[in-house]
């Protein structure tokens, strides 16, 4: 019975993914390539050996952390599309802390770097939260605009006050060893950011489903008018939501600096913030399901280059395939799941109330 129930829950996702890959196969054929070669290259690139698998997990970490940020926001009915900017600010703050306090030992410096990344992302997320809570400003527009500001700010830092003049291209100095996340598997870049991400998965689940505060946040997201009538402080909920959401995204940026690149540079986040929105939606705004969703999207990213080489197709097809996956999975959820249809309609009512 439990197995049957589990299958019913994951059936829409399986159907949506298969449909997306089927449509992708048609597009590949139209482009004059063999879809079997393309998908074989994708699998080999993402899972062909220990190093490839570790790279897939490596890319999953920021997608999962930012995806958790999206879950917290979306569950409260706040459409935080500014995860990209919050990731960038988290990476900038983590770098600044590491370069400002290089003499501190790792047990002191690394926690400070992690906290710095979280706080910077949280404060950046709080800005549109305040605008929405105080002035009912549309958070979609403000968060997107703040993404551009964050990108320009980091560009200023790496070509100005934080630039390493000895580097060929614009970037900061390398962070000290004490500020680097430990590597979990020798010979790979697989780092302890995964542990942080898994801890955050549990914490977000506990917050949203095991605390009274989480119940209040979800109530605001489900029906804002009902939340007001029941005495929930909606403005306070929005501020808490955007602080936590931005902080989780900031952790993703921190991990990219302290676990992968070891410096701050323009374009390090690879638009993780926008992809994380799709990751959260495909994970049905469930922290545990989002782990699987993040892994799938990471596999698409890592295996994309191999797919391109194996079949001689355009790299843009990977982006198309990612979009197809989220569209077909969400569509399948609405088609198969009555509760999902009700939730979607409730969100539309919230947006227009």
Secondary structure, DSSP 8 states (H G I E B T S, - for coil): -HHHHHHHHHHHHHHHHHHHHHHHHHHHHHTTS-HHHHHHHHHHHHHSSHHHHHHHHHHHHHHHHHHHHHHHHHHTT-----HHHHHHHHHHHHHHHHHHSTTS-HHHHHHHHHHHHHHHHHHHHHHHHHHHHHH---HHHHHHHHHHHHHHHHHHHHHTTTB-TTSSSSBB----GGGS--BSSTTS--BTHHHHHHHHHHHHHHHHHHSHHHHHHHHHHH-HHHHHHTT--HHHHHHHHHHHHHHHHHHHHHHHIIIIISS-BTTTTTTHHHHHHHHHHHTTT-HHHHHHHHHHHHHHHHHHHHHHHHHT--THHHHHHHHHHHHHHHHHHHHH-HHHHHHHHHHHHHHH-
